[in-house]
Amino acid sequence: MVSACATTPLAPVLASPSGCSSSLDLSDAISLTPEKPKKRFNVEVPIGAGSKCIRSADGSNDYYELFEIPEKTDKKTFTIGSVVEPLRIFPAKVSTLDADGNIMRTIDDSDMHFRSLLYSGQLRARDNEAYILVRSDSSKVGEAYESISTSFSPASNYTFSKGADIASTRKYSYEGDLMINVIDLSGDK
């Protein structure tokens, strides 16, 4: 007898965090340097209840995670964002910081895109950037994102084809999974 384990998709969390600090904790950033040199390196981290949070200048409270940029970054590309889940998406707001925690630049919302199952932005770190900060964009939490997925496959005899359109609605949530893909373009791995 074969049995399957069905998992229930996690619902969006719309309640903002509380008790947040007004400053970032730079002491426990997650390293984006793999133990052994690799062409591709992925880091996935859950974010939400239990994560660090910061009170922004506009008064909003946002969960955040901090990542340490590798020292040699001239040939590395970073894709930073959140995993698109069945019912929710973490609205990632991505910034780079210098060694003192000052914001150097922020990926504009118009540069955040859906790449397969990742809502993300891309960048190449500059010499003066030491960290990547990913925090919730509280202005988007609760908004719906509606999409249609289309699949198509030709039949084996090529006289007809079949496909399916699947509509889905997801909400931006204070919780989700962050994903950073590091690609080393140096060619010496």
VEXDREN-2710 file (C-alpha; in Angstrom, 1 decimal):
% VEXDREN-2710
k/r/px/py/pz
1/MET/0.0/0.0/0.0
2/VAL/1.3/3.4/-1.0
3/SER/0.4/6.4/1.1
4/ALA/1.1/10.0/0.3
5/CYS/1.7/12.8/2.7
6/ALA/-0.1/16.0/1.8
7/THR/1.2/19.3/3.1
8/THR/-1.0/22.3/3.7
9/PRO/0.4/25.5/2.1
10/LEU/1.3/28.1/4.7
11/ALA/-1.0/31.0/4.9
12/PRO/0.2/34.6/4.6
13/VAL/1.1/36.3/7.9
14/LEU/-0.2/39.9/7.9
15/ALA/0.6/41.0/11.4
16/SER/3.7/43.1/11.6
17/PRO/6.5/42.2/14.1
18/SER/6.8/44.1/17.3
19/GLY/9.6/44.9/19.8
20/CYS/12.0/45.8/17.0
21/SER/15.4/47.4/17.4
22/SER/16.2/50.8/15.7
23/SER/19.6/49.4/14.6
24/LEU/20.9/46.4/12.7
25/ASP/22.9/43.7/14.4
26/LEU/25.9/43.2/12.1
27/SER/27.5/40.6/14.4
28/ASP/25.8/37.5/13.0
29/ALA/25.5/38.0/9.3
30/ILE/25.2/34.8/7.2
31/SER/28.3/34.2/5.1
32/LEU/27.8/34.0/1.3
33/THR/31.3/32.3/0.9
34/PRO/31.0/28.6/0.4
35/GLU/33.3/26.2/2.4
36/LYS/34.8/25.0/-0.9
37/PRO/35.0/27.1/-4.1
38/LYS/31.9/26.6/-6.2
39/LYS/30.6/28.0/-9.5
40/ARG/27.1/28.2/-7.9
41/PHE/26.2/28.6/-4.3
42/ASN/22.7/28.8/-2.8
43/VAL/21.7/30.0/0.7
44/GLU/18.0/29.5/1.8
45/VAL/16.8/31.0/5.1
46/PRO/13.3/31.1/6.6
47/ILE/12.2/34.6/7.7
48/GLY/9.4/35.6/10.0
49/ALA/8.4/35.0/13.6
50/GLY/11.7/34.4/15.5
51/SER/13.7/36.5/13.0
52/LYS/15.4/39.7/13.8
53/CYS/13.4/42.9/13.1
54/ILE/14.1/46.5/12.7
55/ARG/12.0/49.7/13.1
56/SER/12.4/51.7/9.9
57/ALA/12.6/55.5/9.7
58/ASP/9.0/55.6/8.6
59/GLY/7.9/53.8/11.8
60/SER/7.2/50.4/10.2
61/ASN/8.6/47.2/11.7
62/ASP/10.2/44.8/9.3
63/TYR/11.8/41.3/9.7
64/TYR/15.3/41.2/8.2
65/GLU/18.2/39.0/7.5
66/LEU/21.8/40.1/6.9
67/PHE/24.3/38.3/4.6
68/GLU/28.0/38.9/4.4
69/ILE/29.4/39.5/0.9
70/PRO/32.5/37.5/0.0
71/GLU/35.8/39.5/-0.1
72/LYS/36.4/38.8/-3.8
73/THR/33.2/39.9/-5.5
74/ASP/34.4/41.3/-8.9
75/LYS/33.2/38.2/-10.8
76/LYS/30.2/37.2/-8.7
77/THR/26.5/37.8/-9.5
78/PHE/23.9/37.7/-6.7
79/THR/20.3/36.9/-7.2
80/ILE/18.5/37.8/-4.0
81/GLY/14.8/37.3/-3.1
82/SER/12.1/35.1/-1.7
83/VAL/10.7/31.7/-2.7
84/VAL/7.2/32.0/-4.3
85/GLU/5.0/29.7/-2.2
86/PRO/1.5/28.4/-3.1
87/LEU/-0.3/31.1/-1.0
88/ARG/2.3/33.7/0.0
89/ILE/5.3/35.6/-1.1
90/PHE/7.8/37.4/1.2
91/PRO/8.1/41.0/-0.2
92/ALA/11.9/41.3/-0.2
93/LYS/13.4/44.8/-0.1
94/VAL/17.1/44.4/-0.8
95/SER/19.9/46.8/0.0
96/THR/23.7/46.7/0.2
97/LEU/25.5/48.0/3.2
98/ASP/29.1/49.2/3.9
99/ALA/31.2/47.7/6.7
100/ASP/29.6/50.1/9.2
101/GLY/26.0/49.2/8.2
102/ASN/25.2/52.3/6.2
103/ILE/22.9/51.7/3.2
104/MET/24.9/52.1/0.0
105/ARG/22.1/51.3/-2.5
106/THR/18.7/49.6/-2.7
107/ILE/17.3/47.5/-5.5
108/ASP/14.4/49.5/-6.8
109/ASP/11.0/47.8/-6.7
110/SER/10.8/48.0/-10.5
111/ASP/13.9/45.8/-10.7
112/MET/12.4/43.0/-8.6
113/HIS/11.0/40.3/-10.9
114/PHE/9.5/36.8/-10.8
115/ARG/12.2/34.4/-12.0
116/SER/10.6/31.0/-12.0
117/LEU/9.8/30.4/-8.4
118/LEU/11.8/33.3/-7.0
119/TYR/10.7/36.9/-6.5
120/SER/14.1/38.5/-6.8
121/GLY/16.5/41.2/-7.9
122/GLN/20.1/40.9/-9.1
123/LEU/23.3/42.7/-8.4
124/ARG/27.1/42.6/-8.5
125/ALA/28.7/43.9/-5.3
126/ARG/30.9/46.9/-5.4
127/ASP/34.2/47.3/-3.5
128/ASN/32.8/49.3/-0.6
129/GLU/29.8/46.9/0.0
130/ALA/30.2/44.4/2.8
131/TYR/26.6/43.1/3.5
132/ILE/23.3/42.4/1.7
133/LEU/20.3/43.4/3.8
134/VAL/17.0/41.7/3.0
135/ARG/14.0/43.0/4.9
136/SER/10.2/42.9/4.5
137/ASP/8.6/45.6/2.5
138/SER/5.7/46.4/4.8
139/SER/4.0/48.6/2.2
140/LYS/3.3/45.4/0.1
141/VAL/2.2/43.1/2.9
142/GLY/-1.4/42.0/2.4
143/GLU/-1.5/42.9/-1.3
144/ALA/-2.5/40.2/-3.7
145/TYR/-0.4/39.0/-6.6
146/GLU/-2.4/37.3/-9.3
147/SER/-0.8/35.2/-12.0
148/ILE/-1.6/32.7/-14.7
149/SER/0.8/29.8/-15.3
150/THR/0.7/28.2/-18.7
151/SER/2.0/24.8/-19.7
152/PHE/2.1/23.3/-23.1
153/SER/3.1/19.9/-24.4
154/PRO/2.8/18.5/-27.9
155/ALA/1.2/15.1/-28.3
156/SER/3.4/12.3/-29.6
157/ASN/1.8/12.2/-33.0
158/TYR/2.1/16.0/-33.5
159/THR/-1.5/16.3/-34.8
160/PHE/-2.7/18.1/-31.7
161/SER/-1.3/19.6/-28.5
162/LYS/-2.5/20.0/-25.0
163/GLY/-1.9/22.6/-22.3
164/ALA/-3.3/24.1/-19.2
165/ASP/-3.7/27.5/-17.7
166/ILE/-3.7/27.7/-14.0
167/ALA/-4.7/30.9/-12.2
168/SER/-3.4/31.6/-8.7
169/THR/-3.5/34.3/-6.2
170/ARG/-0.8/34.8/-3.5
171/LYS/-0.5/37.5/-0.9
172/TYR/2.6/39.3/0.2
173/SER/3.4/38.1/3.7
174/TYR/5.7/39.0/6.6
175/GLU/6.9/35.3/6.6
176/GLY/8.5/33.2/3.9
177/ASP/11.8/31.7/2.7
178/LEU/14.7/33.9/1.5
179/MET/17.0/32.6/-1.3
180/ILE/20.3/33.9/-2.4
181/ASN/22.0/32.4/-5.5
182/VAL/25.7/33.3/-5.9
183/ILE/27.2/32.7/-9.3
184/ASP/30.9/32.9/-9.8
185/LEU/31.8/34.0/-13.3
186/SER/35.6/33.9/-12.9
187/GLY/36.0/30.6/-14.8
188/ASP/38.7/29.2/-12.4
189/LYS/36.5/26.7/-10.5
END
